[in-house]
Amino acid sequence: MSRPHLGHPTLDVIVLANGQSLGRWTFTDWTASGLAWDAAETEEVEIPAPVVAGSPDLLVQCTVVNPRSPMSMNLTPEPRLFGMHLRRLRIG
């Protein structure tokens, strides 16, 4: 789930599993303040069997392409770069 702010209208996330790119998500849903979590947003990606066949571990990465800090959008004095809020991860 992610909520871009009006000063940062899209949030792009690249999803990888064991180093292999599986997809790109672009979040565009926001509220006027950018701070409210109005609705749950669900994204899915399929992990092909060959990606996990060579390793007993599964490393899932979500790389935010264009993170911004709340300070850069004049929201708060927080200087850290934020990306997305991961509420739940289901693998099955």
Contacts in CASP RR format, 6 or more apart in sequence:
PFRMAT RR
TARGET T0000
AUTHOR 0000-0000-0000
METHOD contacts of the structure
MODEL  1
MSRPHLGHPTLDVIVLANGQSLGRWTFTDWTASGLAWDAAETEEVEIPAP
VVAGSPDLLVQCTVVNPRSPMSMNLTPEPRLFGMHLRRLRIG
1 37 0 8 1.000
1 40 0 8 1.000
1 41 0 8 1.000
1 42 0 8 1.000
1 84 0 8 1.000
1 85 0 8 1.000
1 86 0 8 1.000
1 87 0 8 1.000
2 11 0 8 1.000
2 13 0 8 1.000
2 27 0 8 1.000
2 41 0 8 1.000
2 83 0 8 1.000
2 84 0 8 1.000
2 85 0 8 1.000
3 27 0 8 1.000
3 29 0 8 1.000
3 30 0 8 1.000
3 31 0 8 1.000
3 34 0 8 1.000
3 35 0 8 1.000
3 36 0 8 1.000
3 37 0 8 1.000
3 38 0 8 1.000
3 85 0 8 1.000
4 10 0 8 1.000
4 11 0 8 1.000
4 27 0 8 1.000
4 28 0 8 1.000
4 29 0 8 1.000
4 30 0 8 1.000
4 34 0 8 1.000
5 30 0 8 1.000
5 33 0 8 1.000
5 34 0 8 1.000
5 35 0 8 1.000
5 68 0 8 1.000
5 73 0 8 1.000
5 75 0 8 1.000
6 30 0 8 1.000
6 32 0 8 1.000
6 34 0 8 1.000
7 73 0 8 1.000
8 66 0 8 1.000
8 68 0 8 1.000
8 73 0 8 1.000
9 28 0 8 1.000
9 30 0 8 1.000
10 26 0 8 1.000
10 27 0 8 1.000
10 28 0 8 1.000
10 66 0 8 1.000
11 26 0 8 1.000
11 27 0 8 1.000
11 28 0 8 1.000
11 64 0 8 1.000
11 66 0 8 1.000
11 83 0 8 1.000
11 84 0 8 1.000
12 24 0 8 1.000
12 25 0 8 1.000
12 26 0 8 1.000
12 27 0 8 1.000
12 64 0 8 1.000
12 65 0 8 1.000
12 66 0 8 1.000
13 24 0 8 1.000
13 25 0 8 1.000
13 26 0 8 1.000
13 27 0 8 1.000
13 62 0 8 1.000
13 63 0 8 1.000
13 64 0 8 1.000
13 65 0 8 1.000
13 83 0 8 1.000
13 84 0 8 1.000
14 21 0 8 1.000
14 23 0 8 1.000
14 24 0 8 1.000
14 62 0 8 1.000
14 63 0 8 1.000
14 65 0 8 1.000
15 21 0 8 1.000
15 22 0 8 1.000
15 23 0 8 1.000
15 24 0 8 1.000
15 25 0 8 1.000
15 45 0 8 1.000
15 60 0 8 1.000
15 61 0 8 1.000
15 62 0 8 1.000
15 63 0 8 1.000
16 22 0 8 1.000
16 60 0 8 1.000
16 61 0 8 1.000
16 63 0 8 1.000
17 45 0 8 1.000
17 47 0 8 1.000
17 51 0 8 1.000
17 52 0 8 1.000
17 58 0 8 1.000
17 59 0 8 1.000
17 60 0 8 1.000
17 61 0 8 1.000
18 51 0 8 1.000
18 52 0 8 1.000
18 54 0 8 1.000
18 55 0 8 1.000
18 57 0 8 1.000
18 58 0 8 1.000
18 59 0 8 1.000
19 59 0 8 1.000
19 61 0 8 1.000
20 51 0 8 1.000
22 45 0 8 1.000
22 46 0 8 1.000
22 47 0 8 1.000
22 51 0 8 1.000
23 45 0 8 1.000
25 43 0 8 1.000
27 41 0 8 1.000
27 84 0 8 1.000
29 38 0 8 1.000
29 39 0 8 1.000
29 41 0 8 1.000
31 38 0 8 1.000
34 75 0 8 1.000
35 75 0 8 1.000
37 85 0 8 1.000
40 87 0 8 1.000
47 58 0 8 1.000
47 91 0 8 1.000
52 58 0 8 1.000
58 91 0 8 1.000
60 89 0 8 1.000
60 91 0 8 1.000
62 84 0 8 1.000
62 86 0 8 1.000
64 81 0 8 1.000
64 83 0 8 1.000
64 84 0 8 1.000
67 81 0 8 1.000
67 82 0 8 1.000
67 83 0 8 1.000
68 81 0 8 1.000
68 82 0 8 1.000
68 83 0 8 1.000
69 78 0 8 1.000
69 79 0 8 1.000
69 80 0 8 1.000
69 81 0 8 1.000
69 82 0 8 1.000
70 76 0 8 1.000
70 77 0 8 1.000
70 78 0 8 1.000
70 82 0 8 1.000
71 77 0 8 1.000
71 78 0 8 1.000
71 79 0 8 1.000
END
